[in-house]
Amino acid sequence: MANPDAAPEWLEADGLGGFASGPVRGPRTRGYHGWLLAATTPPTGRYLLVSDCEVFVVTQSGRQALASQRYEPDVVHPGVDESVVTYHDDPWPTWTWRCADGIEVVHELFVTKGRARVISRWRLASPRPGVELCVRPLIAARDPHVMTRESQDHSLASEVTGRTVTWRPLPTVPAIVAISNGSYVVAPYWYRNFLYSEERARGLNANEDLLSPGEFRFDLSAGEAWIGFSTASWSEDFAELASAERARRAGFATALERAGDAYVVTRGSGKTIIAGYPWFTDWGRDTFIAMRGLCIASGQLEDARRILVEWATAVDRGMLPNRFVESGEPEFNSVDASLWYVIAVWDWIAACPPARQRALAADFARVRAAVLAILSGYANGTRHGIRLEPDGLLAAGEPGVQLTWMDAKVGDWVVTPRIGKPVEVQALWLNACWIASQLLANQSAAQDWKARFERGRAAFRAKFWNSSLSCLYDVVDCDHVAGKVDAAVRPNQIFAVGGLPQSLLAAEQAAAVLATVDRLLLTPLGLRTLDPGDPGYRGRYQGGVRERDGAYHQGTVWPWLLGPFAEAWRRVHGAPRVGLFAELDRRFQHGHLPEIADGDAPHAARGCPFQAWSVGERLRARVLGLG
């Protein structure tokens, strides 16, 4: 089957929340694409500084472009013959251009870990006389979510000191420092009316102007051309930076592991996980789901420790933030983020040998205290109607608030409100109760949590079983009305069988749930979020914001759910499902995985092109031998 996905993209992340990204071929398609996107207060405070570079090779035959741009009304210029380009991404994005006169130019681009800096190198594949390279930066100097427009407020001035050039387009935006081994010519002007096709398709602002302060020139026949862009100057040699970064990346055995490294970033004195590139920051729910594969299963236990300890300080009334916004207070609008934290703590502790636990006693005490604060807060009742009910199950929700992972909201419209007792929330809550019974040294307290687990599990089996469809209801006691149920067939029920430490169902029920999910929801790229036979099903994730968010959890496929499905399959059948991940691995050989895909075949990739929990669950499944 031909690959139905959009043009592939590359990503280079700096470990601070900043990154570089773009299409493998052709002009930029997103307003987020750029060479230097820096996080000033890692991982937030982001600014897109350098969007792209116009690049030309000059020979006796003339001037040939090695880059193209799309402009309004829908014109690509310069016209670049894409058939002349080859590309690979090991260890970083590398293009080979076959130019006129048989000249081949190799272009490499990489970001260095722990610093907002991107390095670009051009070289001739074979020595040739009389080859010049011209590189003209295109500067955005903006919030990544908005577009630049030509303005007299922008400064086009260049400060040139030796081989260092500094630009300060706006006083409110970080300075841009460029260092090269070429010459620089001050020649400022604006490029106008760029068009970003992906933003247009998403119903968003898709037009922009970019300023260009000057041009770098290199004698490519004399040797390699280097340019680095950053927010501060540096003294390291270009070749040394490349050698060190190449050696670091050699430590990853697979493309999937190398991709996973992009999402673990600095927050304060600790670590966190970027939910996805290019537009997400760190979300609580995404962090704790993704870290099970990115950090714990893959053996990065120190990163896991730093994430869990950093987030432990954020517990408030039993809740962890679902999102830290770029500016303003954290958002406490998730019922499950805190419970996923408990699951991640359990995985981490289980992965740490006793000697490590003893050495990190203070940190273990902190995360255990956070777990107890979460469970006590939920049991006693907290925001948004989250409370433990007499049946041992967890109620949650109020009008106008989206609390579960199915959290799409457009204005005042909550697409899938799921008020009451959602099935995966119960699976998480009961697993958290079981974990507390294992973690607490006080035997009386541990027995109390075990009793809550057993009482809740009995109620779960009695209330959630839908005998007419041989699966589980998605929500019971809907809208806090006793006995009211939502019978929509959704993937959330899989967590009662796989994906969490404890399965909640008897063997016969577990097998029936798995069979229903397999028959109605499984696709080659993940699980659909709704049965295609449901009147509310949407098979394509397309259109403007309202159309897309209306489809987000109404049939759209989520790759991360393959991990829990794979674990459920092995628990029920005693062996992995052969070929479960084959299509996902085939389509995305660079290791990164998308956020979502269409529910209808051919299941084109959609949404965020680089998603942490998609990669994390694929890694976890691979390490656990699930496929």
C-alpha positions in Angstrom: 0.0 0.0 0.0 1.3 3.4 -0.9 2.2 5.7 2.0 -0.8 8.0 2.4 0.8 10.4 4.9 1.7 14.0 4.2 5.2 14.9 3.2 7.6 13.7 5.9 9.2 16.1 8.3 12.4 16.2 10.3 13.0 17.2 13.9 16.0 18.2 15.9 15.4 18.9 19.6 17.8 20.7 22.0 16.7 19.1 25.3 15.4 22.5 26.6 12.0 22.6 24.8 13.5 24.3 21.7 14.0 22.6 18.3 14.5 22.9 14.6 12.1 21.3 12.2 10.9 21.3 8.6 9.8 19.2 5.6 12.2 16.7 4.2 11.6 18.1 0.7 10.0 21.2 -0.6 9.0 24.5 1.0 8.0 24.9 4.6 4.4 23.9 5.2 3.9 25.0 8.8 4.3 28.3 10.6 6.2 26.3 13.3 8.9 25.1 10.9 12.2 26.8 11.6 15.9 26.4 12.1 16.1 28.0 15.5 13.1 27.9 17.9 14.4 28.6 21.4 12.8 28.1 24.9 13.9 31.0 27.1 12.4 29.5 30.3 12.8 25.8 29.5 10.7 24.2 28.3 8.4 27.3 27.8 9.0 30.9 26.8 9.5 29.8 23.2 10.4 32.1 20.3 10.8 31.2 16.7 13.9 33.2 15.7 15.3 31.8 12.4 12.6 30.4 10.1 14.7 29.2 7.2 17.5 30.1 4.9 17.6 30.9 1.2 20.5 28.9 -0.1 22.1 29.2 -3.6 25.1 27.5 -5.3 26.8 29.8 -7.8 29.0 28.3 -10.6 30.0 29.4 -14.1 26.6 27.9 -15.2 24.8 30.4 -13.0 22.9 30.5 -9.7 21.0 27.4 -8.5 18.6 27.3 -5.5 19.0 24.6 -2.8 15.8 25.7 -1.1 12.3 26.9 -2.1 9.5 28.8 -0.5 5.7 28.9 -1.0 4.1 32.3 -1.5 0.6 33.7 -2.0 -1.5 32.9 -3.9 0.1 29.5 -4.2 3.4 29.9 -5.9 6.7 28.0 -5.2 9.8 29.9 -5.8 12.6 29.3 -6.7 11.5 26.3 -8.7 13.6 23.5 -7.3 13.6 20.1 -9.0 12.9 17.8 -6.0 14.0 14.7 -8.0 17.6 15.9 -7.5 17.5 15.6 -3.7 18.4 12.5 -1.6 17.9 12.5 2.1 18.8 10.5 5.3 18.6 11.3 9.0 21.3 9.2 10.5 22.7 10.7 12.7 20.9 14.0 11.7 19.1 15.5 8.7 21.4 15.3 5.6 20.5 16.2 2.1 22.5 15.7 -1.1 21.8 18.1 -4.0 22.8 17.3 -7.5 23.4 20.6 -9.2 24.2 21.7 -12.7 27.5 20.6 -14.1 27.3 17.4 -12.1 28.2 19.2 -8.8 26.9 17.5 -5.7 26.4 19.5 -2.5 25.8 17.8 0.9 23.9 19.8 3.5 23.8 18.7 7.1 21.9 20.2 10.0 21.9 19.4 13.7 21.0 20.8 17.1 23.3 20.5 20.0 21.9 19.0 23.3 21.5 21.4 26.2 21.8 24.6 24.2 19.5 26.7 21.9 21.8 26.3 18.9 21.5 24.9 15.4 24.6 24.1 13.2 24.5 23.8 9.5 27.2 22.5 7.2 27.5 22.4 3.4 30.3 20.6 1.5 31.1 19.4 -1.9 30.7 15.6 -2.3 33.8 15.8 -4.6 36.2 18.6 -5.0 35.3 21.1 -7.8 36.7 24.5 -8.6 34.7 27.7 -8.8 31.8 26.9 -6.5 30.4 29.6 -4.3 27.6 29.2 -1.7 25.3 32.0 -0.6 23.0 31.7 2.4 20.5 34.3 3.4 18.7 33.8 6.8 15.0 34.5 7.0 14.1 35.9 10.5 10.7 35.6 12.2 11.5 36.7 15.8 8.1 35.8 17.2 5.9 33.7 19.4 5.6 30.3 17.5 1.8 30.5 17.5 1.5 33.8 15.7 2.8 35.2 12.4 5.3 38.0 11.6 4.2 41.0 9.5 6.4 43.6 8.1 6.6 46.5 10.5 8.8 49.5 11.2 9.1 48.2 14.8 11.5 45.6 13.5 15.2 46.4 13.3 17.0 45.1 10.2 20.4 46.1 11.6 23.4 43.7 11.8 26.1 43.9 14.4 29.2 42.4 12.9 32.2 41.5 15.1 34.7 39.3 13.4 32.9 36.1 12.3 30.0 36.8 14.6 26.8 38.6 13.5 24.1 39.6 15.9 20.5 40.6 15.1 18.0 42.2 17.5 14.8 42.5 15.5 12.6 43.4 18.5 13.6 44.4 22.1 11.1 41.9 23.5 12.6 38.9 21.6 16.0 37.2 22.3 18.9 38.4 20.2 20.0 36.0 17.4 23.7 35.2 17.2 25.2 33.8 14.0 28.7 32.5 13.7 30.2 31.3 10.4 33.4 30.6 8.6 32.4 32.7 5.6 32.0 36.4 4.9 28.9 38.4 5.6 27.3 41.2 3.5 24.8 43.5 5.1 21.8 43.7 2.7 18.5 44.0 4.6 15.1 43.6 3.1 11.7 41.9 3.7 10.4 38.7 2.1 6.6 39.0 1.9 3.5 36.8 1.8 4.8 33.3 2.6 2.1 30.7 2.5 2.0 27.7 4.9 -0.2 25.0 3.4 -0.6 22.9 6.6 -1.8 26.0 8.5 -4.2 26.8 5.7 -5.6 23.3 5.8 -6.1 23.6 9.5 -8.1 26.7 9.1 -5.5 28.9 10.8 -3.6 32.0 9.8 -1.3 30.8 7.1 0.5 34.0 5.8 3.7 35.7 7.0 6.4 38.2 6.1 10.0 37.5 7.1 13.0 39.8 7.4 16.4 39.1 5.9 19.2 41.2 7.2 22.0 40.0 5.0 23.8 37.2 3.2 26.7 34.8 4.1 29.0 33.9 1.3 31.5 30.9 1.1 34.0 29.6 -1.3 32.8 26.0 -1.2 35.7 24.9 -3.4 38.1 25.9 -0.6 36.4 23.8 2.0 33.3 23.2 4.1 30.8 26.1 4.9 29.5 26.3 8.4 26.9 28.5 10.1 25.5 28.3 13.6 22.5 30.2 15.0 22.0 30.6 18.7 20.7 33.0 21.3 24.3 33.5 22.7 27.8 33.4 21.4 30.0 30.3 21.8 33.7 29.4 21.5 33.6 25.7 20.4 34.9 24.7 17.1 32.2 23.6 14.5 33.9 20.3 13.8 34.3 19.6 17.5 30.6 20.2 18.1 29.7 17.9 15.3 32.1 15.2 16.6 30.7 15.4 20.1 27.1 15.3 19.0 27.7 12.4 16.6 29.3 10.4 19.5 26.4 11.2 21.8 23.9 9.9 19.2 25.9 6.8 18.6 24.8 5.7 22.1 21.3 5.0 20.8 20.8 1.5 19.3 17.8 2.2 17.2 16.1 5.1 15.4 13.2 4.7 17.9 15.4 5.2 20.9 17.1 8.2 19.2 13.7 9.7 18.5 12.6 9.2 22.1 15.5 11.3 23.3 14.0 14.4 21.7 11.1 14.5 24.2 12.9 14.5 27.6 13.8 18.1 28.4 14.8 20.3 31.3 12.3 21.9 33.7 13.7 23.9 36.6 16.3 21.6 38.3 14.5 18.5 37.1 13.2 17.0 33.9 9.9 16.8 32.1 8.6 15.5 28.7 7.4 17.6 25.8 4.1 16.2 24.7 4.8 16.7 21.1 6.5 18.9 18.5 6.0 21.5 17.1 3.2 23.0 19.2 2.8 21.2 22.6 4.8 22.0 25.8 4.8 19.5 28.7 1.4 18.2 29.7 1.0 16.1 32.9 -1.0 13.3 31.4 1.3 13.0 28.4 4.4 13.1 30.5 3.4 10.3 32.8 2.2 8.0 30.0 5.1 8.7 27.7 7.8 8.4 30.4 6.9 4.7 31.0 8.5 3.9 27.7 10.8 6.9 27.0 12.5 6.6 30.4 11.6 3.6 32.6 11.3 0.7 30.1 14.3 2.0 28.2 16.4 2.1 31.3 16.8 5.9 31.6 16.0 5.7 35.3 17.8 8.9 36.3 15.6 10.9 33.9 12.6 9.2 35.3 13.7 10.1 38.8 14.2 13.8 37.9 10.8 13.9 36.2 8.9 12.3 39.1 10.7 14.4 41.8 10.1 17.6 39.8 6.4 17.0 39.4 6.0 15.8 43.0 6.2 19.4 44.2 3.2 20.4 42.0 0.5 18.3 43.8 -2.3 20.6 44.8 -5.5 19.3 46.5 -4.6 15.9 45.2 -4.2 17.0 41.6 -1.3 17.6 39.3 -1.5 20.2 36.5 -2.5 18.9 33.2 -0.6 21.7 31.5 1.9 24.4 32.3 1.0 27.3 30.0 3.5 29.6 28.4 2.5 32.3 30.8 0.0 32.2 33.7 -1.1 29.7 36.2 -0.9 25.9 35.6 -4.2 24.3 34.5 -5.8 21.7 36.8 -8.3 20.3 34.4 -7.5 16.5 34.3 -8.9 13.7 36.4 -6.4 11.2 35.1 -3.0 13.0 35.0 -2.5 12.5 38.7 -3.4 8.8 38.5 -1.0 8.3 35.6 1.7 9.8 37.9 1.0 7.0 40.4 1.3 4.4 37.7 4.6 5.9 36.5 5.9 5.9 40.1 5.1 2.2 40.4 6.9 1.4 37.2 9.9 3.4 38.3 10.2 1.8 41.7 9.7 -1.6 40.3 12.6 -0.9 37.8 15.0 0.3 40.5 17.1 -2.4 42.2 17.0 -2.3 46.1 20.5 -0.7 46.3 19.3 2.2 44.2 16.2 2.6 46.3 18.3 2.8 49.4 20.6 5.4 47.8 17.7 7.5 46.7 15.7 7.1 49.9 14.8 10.8 50.1 13.5 10.9 46.6 11.5 7.7 47.1 10.0 9.3 50.1 9.0 12.4 48.1 7.3 10.5 45.4 5.5 8.2 47.9 4.3 11.3 49.7 3.0 12.7 46.4 1.2 9.4 45.7 -0.5 9.5 49.1 -1.4 13.1 48.6 -3.1 12.3 45.3 -5.0 9.4 46.6 -6.1 11.2 49.8 -7.1 14.2 47.8 -9.2 12.2 45.4 -10.8 10.1 48.2 -11.7 13.3 50.2 -12.9 15.1 47.1 -11.3 17.9 45.0 -11.9 20.1 42.0 -14.5 19.5 39.3 -16.6 17.0 41.3 -13.8 14.5 41.6 -14.7 12.3 44.6 -14.7 8.7 45.8 -18.2 7.3 46.0 -19.5 4.6 48.4 -19.3 1.9 45.7 -15.5 2.4 45.6 -15.5 4.0 42.2 -14.4 7.5 41.3 -16.9 10.1 40.1 -15.7 13.2 38.2 -16.9 16.0 36.0 -19.1 19.1 35.8 -20.6 20.9 32.8 -18.2 22.8 30.6 -15.0 21.0 31.7 -13.2 18.2 29.8 -11.4 16.1 32.4 -10.4 12.9 30.6 -7.9 12.3 27.9 -10.8 12.7 25.4 -10.5 16.4 26.1 -11.5 18.2 22.8 -13.3 21.5 23.5 -14.3 24.2 21.0 -15.5 27.4 22.8 -18.1 26.2 25.3 -18.7 22.9 23.4 -17.1 19.9 25.2 -17.1 17.3 22.5 -16.9 14.2 24.8 -17.8 15.4 28.3 -17.9 11.9 29.8 -19.3 13.2 33.2 -19.8 10.5 35.7 -17.6 7.4 36.1 -15.4 6.9 32.9 -14.1 3.4 32.4 -10.4 4.2 32.1 -10.5 6.5 35.1 -11.8 3.6 37.2 -9.0 1.4 35.9 -6.5 4.0 36.8 -8.0 4.7 40.2 -8.3 1.1 41.2 -4.7 0.4 40.1 -3.6 3.4 42.1 -5.4 1.9 45.2 -3.6 -1.4 44.6 -0.3 0.4 44.3 -0.8 2.2 47.5 -1.5 -1.1 49.2 2.0 -2.2 48.0 3.9 1.0 48.8 2.8 1.9 52.3 4.9 0.5 55.1 2.0 1.0 57.6 0.2 -2.3 57.3 -3.1 -0.9 58.5 -3.1 1.8 55.9 -2.0 -0.6 53.3 -4.9 -2.9 54.1 -7.3 0.0 53.9 -6.2 0.7 50.3 -6.4 -3.0 49.4 -9.9 -3.1 50.7 -10.8 -0.1 48.6 -9.3 -1.8 45.6 -11.3 -5.0 46.1 -14.6 -3.1 46.8 -14.1 -0.9 43.7 -13.1 -3.9 41.5 -16.3 -5.7 42.5 -18.4 -2.7 41.7 -16.5 -2.2 38.4 -17.3 -5.7 37.2 -20.9 -5.4 38.2 -21.6 -1.9 36.7 -19.5 -1.7 33.6 -20.3 -5.0 31.9 -22.4 -4.5 28.8 -23.8 -8.0 28.1 -25.5 -7.0 24.9 -22.2 -6.0 23.2 -19.8 -8.2 25.2 -17.7 -5.3 26.2 -17.6 -2.5 28.8 -19.7 0.7 29.0 -17.6 3.8 28.4 -19.2 5.7 31.3 -21.6 4.6 34.0 -23.7 6.9 36.3 -23.5 9.4 33.5 -24.0 13.0 34.5 -23.9 11.7 38.1 -27.3 9.9 37.6 -27.3 6.5 39.1 -27.7 3.7 36.5 -27.4 6.0 33.4 -24.8 4.6 31.0 -23.0 5.5 27.8 -22.7 2.4 25.7 -20.5 3.9 23.0 -17.8 1.4 22.0 -14.5 3.2 22.7 -10.9 2.1 23.3 -10.9 3.3 26.9 -12.1 -0.1 28.1 -8.8 -1.7 27.0 -7.2 -0.3 30.2 -9.3 -2.8 32.2 -7.3 -5.5 30.5 -3.9 -4.1 29.5 -1.7 -1.1 29.9 -1.8 -1.0 33.7 -0.3 -3.3 36.4 -3.6 -5.0 37.4 -6.3 -6.3 35.1 -9.7 -5.8 36.5 -11.8 -8.4 34.7 -12.3 -12.1 34.9 -10.7 -14.1 32.1 -13.8 -14.6 30.0 -14.8 -10.9 30.2 -11.3 -9.8 29.4 -11.2 -12.0 26.3 -14.6 -10.6 25.2 -13.5 -7.0 25.6 -10.3 -7.6 23.7 -12.3 -9.3 20.9 -14.7 -6.4 20.6 -11.9 -3.8 20.5 -10.0 -5.9 17.9 -13.1 -6.2 15.7 -14.4 -2.6 15.8 -11.5 -0.3 16.8 -8.1 -1.8 15.8 -6.4 -0.4 12.7 -2.8 -0.8 11.5 -1.8 2.5 13.1 -3.7 2.3 16.4 -7.1 2.1 18.0 -10.1 4.2 16.7 -11.7 6.3 19.4 -15.2 5.3 18.4 -16.9 2.4 16.7 -17.4 3.2 12.9 -21.0 2.1 13.2 -21.8 4.8 15.8 -23.8 7.7 14.4 -21.2 10.1 15.8 -18.3 8.5 14.1 -16.0 10.8 12.0 -13.6 9.0 9.8 -11.4 11.9 8.6 -9.6 14.4 10.8 -9.8 17.4 8.5 -11.1 20.9 8.1 -11.0 23.9 10.5 -10.7 23.9 14.2 -14.3 23.0 14.9 -14.3 20.2 12.4 -11.0 18.7 13.5 -11.8 18.9 17.2 -15.2 17.4 16.5 -13.4 14.4 15.1 -10.5 14.2 17.5 -12.1 11.5 19.7 -14.9 10.5 17.5 -13.2 7.9 15.4 -9.7 9.3 14.9 -6.9 6.7 15.5 -4.4 7.1 18.3 -1.1 5.1 17.9 -0.3 5.2 21.6 -3.2 2.9 22.4 -1.5 0.1 20.6 0.7 -0.3 23.7 -2.2 -1.2 26.1 -3.8 -3.3 23.4 -0.6 -5.3 22.9 -0.3 -5.9 26.6 -4.0 -6.9 26.8 -3.5 -9.3 24.0 -0.6 -11.1 25.7 -2.4 -11.3 29.0 -5.4 -12.9 27.3 -3.7 -15.1 24.7 -0.3 -15.7 26.5 1.8 -14.5 23.5 2.3 -11.3 21.5 0.1 -10.5 18.5 2.3 -11.1 15.5 2.6 -8.1 13.2 0.7 -5.7 15.4 3.2 -2.9 14.9 4.4 -3.8 11.4 2.6 -1.0 9.5 3.4 1.7 12.1 7.1 0.7 11.9 7.1 0.6 8.1 5.6 4.0 7.6 7.7 5.8 10.2 11.2 4.4 9.9 12.8 7.5 11.4 11.5 6.5 14.8 9.1 9.5 15.4 5.4 8.7 15.4 2.4 10.9 14.8 -0.2 12.0 17.3 -3.2 10.6 15.4 -4.4 9.2 12.1 -7.7 9.1 10.2 -10.1 6.4 11.3 -10.9 5.5 7.7 -8.4 3.8 5.5 -5.7 4.4 4.4 -5.3 6.0 7.9 -3.3 9.1 6.9 -1.2 10.5 9.7 -2.7 13.7 11.2 -2.3 16.1 14.1 1.1 16.7 15.7 3.8 14.9 13.6 6.1 14.1 16.5 4.2 12.8 19.6 5.8 11.7 22.8 3.3 9.1 24.0 3.1 7.5 20.6 6.9 6.9 20.7 6.9 6.1 24.4 4.3 3.3 24.1 6.0 1.9 21.1 9.3 1.8 23.0 7.5 0.2 26.1 5.9 -2.4 23.9 9.2 -3.3 22.3 11.1 -3.6 25.6 8.4 -5.7 27.1 8.4 -8.0 24.1 4.9 -7.1 23.0 5.8 -6.7 19.4 
